[in-house]
């Protein structure tokens, strides 16, 4: 069978909707993780107590410890959401085959 020059195989596949939601989630979760890192660093600096710019955190150690815990929780949440959104972005490009048809990766 001879193929013509105007044949386009992409027309045979249905067009998938865009993944803008997953991209937006990935971007917001990266910002959330960055905010968590910054809050945790500020809390640790307040616990060390050597910085004049953080006078309120130097005097209030429970506030600084709470800031560290909150920052680490935001970091964990941001990384978790980022990984989930990256999986969702990559899943649309995979083949829809049954697991028993795939090759084993031992």
Legacy VTK file of the C-alpha trace (Angstrom):
# vtk DataFile Version 3.0
C-alpha trace
ASCII
DATASET POLYDATA
POINTS 106 float
0.000 0.000 0.000
1.370 3.338 -1.001
1.149 6.305 1.390
0.483 9.750 0.056
2.539 12.745 1.159
-0.439 14.380 2.862
-1.043 11.495 5.275
-0.889 12.535 8.928
-0.988 9.818 11.590
-1.818 12.341 14.328
-5.303 12.739 12.877
-6.087 9.118 13.716
-5.618 9.614 17.463
-8.202 11.488 19.502
-7.016 14.815 20.850
-6.481 14.819 24.604
-7.559 17.750 26.749
-4.839 20.002 28.125
-3.310 19.400 31.538
-3.386 23.004 32.715
-4.782 21.990 36.093
-1.871 19.665 36.782
0.637 22.280 35.621
-0.917 24.930 37.838
-0.934 22.515 40.768
2.755 21.741 40.179
3.638 25.437 40.134
1.632 26.256 43.268
3.024 23.274 45.138
6.580 24.343 44.257
5.804 27.780 45.698
4.329 26.120 48.786
7.484 24.055 49.285
9.635 27.170 48.869
7.560 29.021 51.460
7.943 26.052 53.805
11.728 26.140 53.448
11.823 29.878 54.143
9.587 29.593 57.211
11.622 26.710 58.596
14.848 28.658 58.078
13.386 31.710 59.838
12.262 29.543 62.748
15.695 27.930 63.070
17.325 31.357 62.974
14.947 32.454 65.750
15.847 29.416 67.837
19.549 30.153 67.447
18.888 33.685 68.681
21.870 35.486 67.187
20.105 37.831 64.766
18.894 41.314 65.698
16.438 41.444 62.802
14.448 38.597 64.363
14.066 40.141 67.826
10.513 38.810 68.302
11.523 35.249 67.407
14.654 35.455 69.564
12.575 36.282 72.630
9.760 33.810 71.959
11.163 30.288 71.544
7.767 28.496 71.329
6.835 30.788 68.424
10.112 29.974 66.663
9.631 26.237 67.228
6.081 26.457 65.904
7.388 28.282 62.849
9.896 25.474 62.226
7.193 22.803 62.524
4.777 24.747 60.304
7.503 25.352 57.716
8.447 21.669 57.613
4.772 20.713 57.272
4.396 23.122 54.340
7.551 21.709 52.773
6.233 18.151 53.078
2.833 19.123 51.680
4.386 21.031 48.784
6.693 18.169 47.790
3.853 15.655 48.076
1.519 17.733 45.888
4.302 18.383 43.370
5.030 14.673 43.015
1.339 13.837 42.603
0.896 16.478 39.913
4.020 15.297 38.065
2.668 11.743 38.075
-0.637 13.031 36.717
1.143 14.964 33.971
3.160 11.936 32.862
0.332 9.428 33.100
-1.482 10.855 30.074
1.437 9.921 27.784
1.590 6.279 28.890
0.108 3.396 26.976
-3.125 1.996 28.295
-2.022 -1.629 28.521
-2.854 -4.196 31.126
-0.039 -4.787 33.640
0.348 -8.431 32.635
1.076 -7.389 29.029
3.992 -5.163 30.022
7.549 -6.457 30.257
8.825 -7.193 33.721
11.577 -4.988 35.091
13.311 -7.332 37.542
LINES 1 107
106 0 1 2 3 4 5 6 7 8 9 10 11 12 13 14 15 16 17 18 19 20 21 22 23 24 25 26 27 28 29 30 31 32 33 34 35 36 37 38 39 40 41 42 43 44 45 46 47 48 49 50 51 52 53 54 55 56 57 58 59 60 61 62 63 64 65 66 67 68 69 70 71 72 73 74 75 76 77 78 79 80 81 82 83 84 85 86 87 88 89 90 91 92 93 94 95 96 97 98 99 100 101 102 103 104 105
